[in-house]
Amino acid sequence: MNRSVPVWLVLFLLLLAALTVVGISWATLRASASPSSLGVVGKGSLVIARFPDLVVEAVDQVWNSATGSADIHFTVPLDDTIDSEGFTPLAEDRFGGLGMRRGAAEPQRGWRLLSGVFSLDGGVENAVVLLSPDLEVAQVWTVDDKTADGAELSDRWRRVVHGVDMLPDGSVVFTWDGVAGSLQRLDACGNRMWTSLDTDDGAEYHHSVTLTEDKQSMWTLDRQFTLSQVSSEDGSVMSRITAADIENANLEHDLFGPRMQRYFPPLGTNSRDPKASKFNDLYHANDVDPLPASLADRFPMFDAGDLLVSLRSLNLLFVVDPETAKIKWWRMGDTRRQHDPDWGLDGRITVLDNRMGQDHSVIRAIDPETYRSEAVFDGADHGIYTRVRGKHQILEDGTVFFASSQQGFAAEIGPDGTPVLEFLNLKPDTDPQRTYTVTQYSWWPEDYLSTEYFECSSAN
């Protein structure tokens, strides 16, 4: 028997399929704008819409791990603006591609610290490298995101150490790029003293850690945008200031509003819901820096302990009172996707202005009273451009230290604008040549540490 499907049934099924696609698309758009407002249907539609991306990401991870190219997440091609000639291998028996180049001027004696991803001991590791005043490797801490019992929190092929500070006993505290996981302290010999994974309530630290002047605590970032003060002794949280705390204490300002509204509710409504919709990566907080008492007299607008904060997504710098969450000062738009604001020794706020998409990066100094801004270091003069990441430090004599993370390059530039020391972090045996990420390059005076702390280094 010859059976045929009625035309009207075919048309009905096509119409039903079209309505289903439209319905899922509508629910996906609504859910992406405000997932909390649609319940199971909206959230389910988001999962369906994201499924192809999840598959691609999973395949990408498997492929990268199988082919040994997983470190693509923290390598970039060698930038042709960086002169790679004349670098001498640094501790060649341990590092596969880290080199140092001297300039004409004699470097100031002191301790120097490099952090990032390195070709180290035949593998690829996140590490913190300490150089002695004689520019010899005094200690190398390999760092990981593990609990005390060895459980690993995040994918090692995607994380980058991205916040380091050092205590006078030779121990280091560190955290990670992005909302990754732990805050940890290792002693001078590399032994884990504590990890927040074992002492805290599930906090997810990222980007920045800055010791207070007395070294008894540190300020860091928790979750997307929470300012956390953590004990140096055991990693316990002493205080927290959330984004909501700051918003509620500063209703006369609308500093966070530019990325709040993703769509307007229908014109026939008059919604008062401030959380109706938000962009992804609303703030991208990447630094919090307490004002030291020793510098407070150079910043008469502020008090010792006030917090200098950077929100990259908003091109925003602001100073907040940690007791009241009141904003005392802010500046938006003077920088483009900035990192690492510091309390400058001359009474100005200095910041690494990445200038994303604008050819070169600069270090900018801003007078908080007059808002006058100037580039105190112009990356165009040295071929410096780091689209993301990067840190800086300016010494009393005007010497500039910086890490150009996305170029795998770090340097100190003397007051006359000429290089004193430069470091290039190459990935070995790559053609075309690639570099590993360098996240920080910092300096401490010679009397800050004693070499006796690192007598154990030969065993690590």
C-alpha positions, 0 to 999 in steps of 0.5 A: 500500500502506498502511504503518504504524509499529508501536506498539512501535517508536514507544514504543521511540523515545520511550524512547530519546529520553527516556534520551538527554535524561536522559543528557545532563542527567546528564552536564551536571550532572556536568560542570558540577560537575567538568569534568575528571573526565568527559573528552570526554562530560562536556565535550561535554555542557557545550557542548550545554547552553551552546549556547543561551546562546552564541547569545543572547550572539552575537546580543546583541553583533551587535545592540548593535553595529548599534544603537549600544547596545553601551555598555549594559555600562558605563552605568546609569540615573541613580540618583534618589538623586543630585541632578543639578542644578548640575553645570558641564560639565568641558572641554565641548569634549572631554567630552559629559557630564562635569560638576563641582559645587563645595561650600562648602569650598575643595578642597585643592590637589593633582592629581586623577585620574578614570578610567572610560568617558566621552563623549569627543571625539565618541565613547565611550572608556575614559580617565584624566583628570588635573585640575591643582591649579587644577581644569583638565584637564591631560591625558586619556589614552585607553586601550585593550587593544592590543599595540604592533602594534595588535592588540586583545585584548578586546571594547571594548564590554565592557571598563572601565578598572579599576585606575590608578596614576600615577608622579612623571614623569606616566606612568600604569599601568592595567589592566581590569575582570574577567580582561580582558587587558593591563597597560600604561604610558603616558607623560605625553603618552599614548605607550605605554611598554610593554604586558604583551601584548608583554613577558610570557607571556600573563598576563591582568591585571585590577582593580587596580594599586598602585605600591610606595613606591619606584615601581620596581614594582607589585602587580597581579592576574593570571588569576583569583587570582594576585598579581603584582609587575611591573617599572615599567621594562618590565612584566616579572614579578618574582614571582608568588604563586598561590592554590595557593601561599597554600593550601599555605602555610596548611593550618591555615586553610580560608579558601577552602573555603566556595566549593570544594564544589559537590556531595558525592561519593557517600556510598559513597566517601571521596574525598580529591580537594580539586578535586572541584568548585568554584563559578564565580568562586571568589575574584573577587580585586579588590585587592592593596595592599603596606604602605608602609614609611612606614606600617609603624610604624602596623601593628605586626602586619605588616611593610613589603611585606606584601600586603593582599588582597580576595576579593569572592566570599568577603567576605574580606580578608587580609594575606599575607607575599609571601616565605612566602605565610603569611597573617598576618591575615584577616577574613571577613564584616565586609563584603559584596562589598567592593572596594579595601582600603587601609592607613589612615593611622590604623593601621586597614584601610579598605575600600569595603564595597559591601553588595551588595543592601543599599540603600547602600554604606559605607567601613569601617575595621577595627582589625586587632588588635581586629577592631573595625569602624566605618563611617567614611563612610555612603553613606546620608547621600549616596545612595551605592550601588555594587553592584559596583566602586568605590574610595576614598581617605582623606586625613590630615585625614579628607577622603574620596574615592570613586568610586561606579562604578555611579552614574557619580558621584565625590566628595570629602567633607570632614571635616565630612561636606559635599561639597567636589567632586562629579563626574557622568558623564552619557551625553548625549542619553539619555531617561531619563538614563543615566550612564557608569561611573566607576571611580576618583577619587584625589588626589596632593599638589601637589608630586608632579608638575610641569606641564612633563610635560604641555606636550604635552597640547594635541597629544593 
